Amino acid sequence: MNNTEIIELTHRNMVDVYGCLPLAFARGHGAYLYDADGNRYLDFFCGLAVTSLGHGNPRVVRAIKEQAEKLTHVSNVFHTEPTARLVEKLANHFGDGKVFLGNSGAEANEAAIKLARRWGNGRFEILTTLGSFHGRTLATVSATGQERYHQGFQPLMPGFRMVPFDDLAALDRARRDETVGVMIEPIQGEGGVVVPRADYLKRVRDWCDRNKLLLIMDEVQTGMGRTGKFFAFEHVGIKPDIVTLAKALGGGLPIGAMIARAEIASSFTPGSHGSTFGGNPVACAAAVAVIDALEQDGVLENGSSVGAYILERLGKFARSCDRIVEVRGLGMIIGVVLKHDARPIVEECLKNRLLVNGTAGNVLRLLPPLNLTREEADAGLATIENAFKNAPIPK
Ligand SMILES: *Cc1c(COP(=O)(O)O)cnc(C)c1O
């Protein structure tokens, strides 16, 4: 099928919740995607921070093929080797952790919310932040601090309250007897790549300790090396009580994980929680291959140095471009804050075969593969800089 045929067939039959761009992709290789008509695109979008090793990474493809041929599913009533290997790796990266596996970021956060309530033993309220994004299930959308995701779904699930991000005093004012913890993204991704001040997360950690509250970090987007370290919280030398991962974990296959300190995880007992597909051996084999690549292929180092280069070059460009307010980010999660809606820039880049994402209205979000080369970075940056010169300014 060509682009037009795929798009028409989809529109006729699929619930329209995504407002898709008019493009259908057929294959990918490294940092490049090819549409169904054979056109090549440079990918600074990575399926929303999912394909962090690029497309068709040999380690990941081999792991998926080999496991698919051996065994694809047995349920959590039984054990499999890929699942055992993955939970060992995740528990070790976290340090003294226990892992629950699901299929998505929302499910990882659901597990964290349910675990916090079990552990709270009567305390149930979780404080979250304005501008946050935690998922689309009813609990995680209730935890999400953006009203546009709530519209039409009320009543929301009780047990969440929102405070401004990067504001410890606001957290302290919001705390009540029934508060059990805080759920926070180290960098708000979907909310516009909002990076808190250097000491915020450390101070939230100390405040949680003083008040016997759980610190739950949603690293669904920032984890798995996106910021240059395995977990973003490693940059500030702290450790949360619970962390969630998904997006890049499976190298393109659906998988999510909740990792909790062992003593907290013990509040879950057989029958407390579960997921039919969670820990699926094919998804786990892919995730093990992704972690191997992060550990052995210099991917984290490359992501941090090429990311720093992109940040620096865009920062310089911004000084001569009156359409840009600020460039911010860490490693390979980069936001360019515009004085206007990001859409014309996204569309201009698309016309020139570069995939980028617009979020929070006026933020251009770049999520390139962590193993992007300097040359690929330069090619993408030239397209972005030209887009600022050529795209119309919206009213
Ligand atoms: C994407 C995202 C989620 C939701 O993940 P899904 O896999 O879409 O359920 C949750 N939290 C953060 C920070 C995210 O970026």
The ligand as an SDF file (V2000), in Angstrom:
LIG
                    3D

 15 15  0  0  0  0  0  0  0  0999 V2000
    4.4830    8.8150   27.8780 C   0  0  0  0  0  0  0  0  0  0  0  0
    4.4590    9.0130   29.3210 C   0  0  0  0  0  0  0  0  0  0  0  0
    3.5940    8.2740   30.1520 C   0  0  0  0  0  0  0  0  0  0  0  0
    2.5490    7.3290   29.5950 C   0  0  0  0  0  0  0  0  0  0  0  0
    3.1040    6.2330   28.9720 O   0  0  0  0  0  0  0  0  0  0  0  0
    2.1630    5.2970   28.0430 P   0  0  0  0  0  0  0  0  0  0  0  0
    3.0730    4.2030   27.6230 O   0  0  0  0  0  0  0  0  0  0  0  0
    1.6510    6.1320   26.9270 O   0  0  0  0  0  0  0  0  0  0  0  0
    1.0590    4.8080   28.9150 O   0  0  0  0  0  0  0  0  0  0  0  0
    3.6820    8.4580   31.5110 C   0  0  0  0  0  0  0  0  0  0  0  0
    4.5710    9.3130   32.0520 N   0  0  0  0  0  0  0  0  0  0  0  0
    5.4200   10.0360   31.2900 C   0  0  0  0  0  0  0  0  0  0  0  0
    6.4020   10.9490   31.9460 C   0  0  0  0  0  0  0  0  0  0  0  0
    5.3820    9.9270   29.9060 C   0  0  0  0  0  0  0  0  0  0  0  0
    6.1960   10.6730   29.1530 O   0  0  0  0  0  0  0  0  0  0  0  0
  1  2  1  0
  2  3  1  0
  2 14  2  0
  3  4  1  0
  3 10  2  0
  4  5  1  0
  5  6  1  0
  6  7  2  0
  6  8  1  0
  6  9  1  0
 10 11  1  0
 11 12  2  0
 12 13  1  0
 12 14  1  0
 14 15  1  0
M  END
$$$$
